[in-house]
Amino acid sequence: MLKTIDGLARRLVGSSFLYMRRFLFRILSVGPIPNHIAFILDGNRRYAKQRNMTEGTGYRAGFLAVMSMLKYCYELGVKYMTVYAFSIENFKRSQEEVQYLMDLMLEKIKGLLKQESVVNENGVRIHFVGNLKLLDKPVRVAAEKAMHATSNNTKSNLLICVTYTSTDEIVHAEHPAKRNGTKFRKLA
Ligand SMILES: CC(C)=CCC/C(C)=C/CC/C(C)=C/COP(=O)(O)OP(=O)(O)O
């Protein structure tokens, strides 16, 4: 008897949550929807520390949080989403932590490629942005595979920034420009 009441209550809470969610989305989609939203993945370790969790658990929780934010964005019709995931500076962390993050990225990129993933369900094209040569080879290969596999998706775009930093970008932007004969002048 108690089990039946508990099940009923759960279903009631579940359906009212769904109803409220639909209602909220209706209201939000009336207003102007941004074309591009960017997320900086930060605070994963602090989150884990506050809850006496391992750093790895914090990173995993961070990834799940960003995935649900992305799902809301797709549902609202945001065309471009950028995620700042791993900068070149992040390589200065301990070797174990960097390796953990590389393994996590590999696992998650493979997950994104699955048919039932949030990316495929929402017709999202993935772009990895940054100096990809600096990534661990298996991660780079998976990233390239993800870009290729989603290249025909047209509903929205997910830009994942990895191994990036402003100085590296300036250096790499300058080289082709120099080759084209562009003249640079020093800014005062
Ligand atoms: C495929 C894909 C998008 C994977 C992403 C995996 C992921 C969660 C990466 C976050 C990496 C990172 C160095 C965050 C910085 O914040 P921090 O956690 O160091 O923050 P804190 O030290 O300020 O708490």
The ligand as an SDF file (V2000), in Angstrom:
LIG
                    3D

 24 23  0  0  0  0  0  0  0  0999 V2000
   34.5440   16.6010  -23.9860 C   0  0  0  0  0  0  0  0  0  0  0  0
   34.5380   17.6400  -22.9450 C   0  0  0  0  0  0  0  0  0  0  0  0
   33.8560   18.9350  -23.2350 C   0  0  0  0  0  0  0  0  0  0  0  0
   35.1090   17.3720  -21.7350 C   0  0  0  0  0  0  0  0  0  0  0  0
   35.2180   18.3460  -20.6340 C   0  0  0  0  0  0  0  0  0  0  0  0
   35.7670   17.7410  -19.3600 C   0  0  0  0  0  0  0  0  0  0  0  0
   35.8840   18.7980  -18.2820 C   0  0  0  0  0  0  0  0  0  0  0  0
   34.8590   18.8310  -17.2070 C   0  0  0  0  0  0  0  0  0  0  0  0
   36.9040   19.6820  -18.3240 C   0  0  0  0  0  0  0  0  0  0  0  0
   37.1390   20.7770  -17.3170 C   0  0  0  0  0  0  0  0  0  0  0  0
   38.6320   21.0460  -17.2610 C   0  0  0  0  0  0  0  0  0  0  0  0
   39.1380   22.1700  -16.4390 C   0  0  0  0  0  0  0  0  0  0  0  0
   40.6080   22.2330  -16.4150 C   0  0  0  0  0  0  0  0  0  0  0  0
   38.3620   23.0830  -15.7910 C   0  0  0  0  0  0  0  0  0  0  0  0
   38.8970   24.2010  -14.9620 C   0  0  0  0  0  0  0  0  0  0  0  0
   38.2570   24.3010  -13.7320 O   0  0  0  0  0  0  0  0  0  0  0  0
   38.6800   23.5740  -12.3810 P   0  0  0  0  0  0  0  0  0  0  0  0
   37.8360   22.4230  -12.2550 O   0  0  0  0  0  0  0  0  0  0  0  0
   40.1210   23.4150  -12.3250 O   0  0  0  0  0  0  0  0  0  0  0  0
   38.1870   24.6060  -11.3430 O   0  0  0  0  0  0  0  0  0  0  0  0
   38.7230   25.1010   -9.9130 P   0  0  0  0  0  0  0  0  0  0  0  0
   40.0850   24.6130   -9.6240 O   0  0  0  0  0  0  0  0  0  0  0  0
   38.6410   26.5670  -10.1630 O   0  0  0  0  0  0  0  0  0  0  0  0
   37.7060   24.5950   -8.9510 O   0  0  0  0  0  0  0  0  0  0  0  0
  1  2  1  0
  2  3  1  0
  2  4  2  0
  4  5  1  0
  5  6  1  0
  6  7  1  0
  7  8  1  0
  7  9  2  0
  9 10  1  0
 10 11  1  0
 11 12  1  0
 12 13  1  0
 12 14  2  0
 14 15  1  0
 15 16  1  0
 16 17  1  0
 17 18  2  0
 17 19  1  0
 17 20  1  0
 20 21  1  0
 21 22  2  0
 21 23  1  0
 21 24  1  0
M  END
$$$$
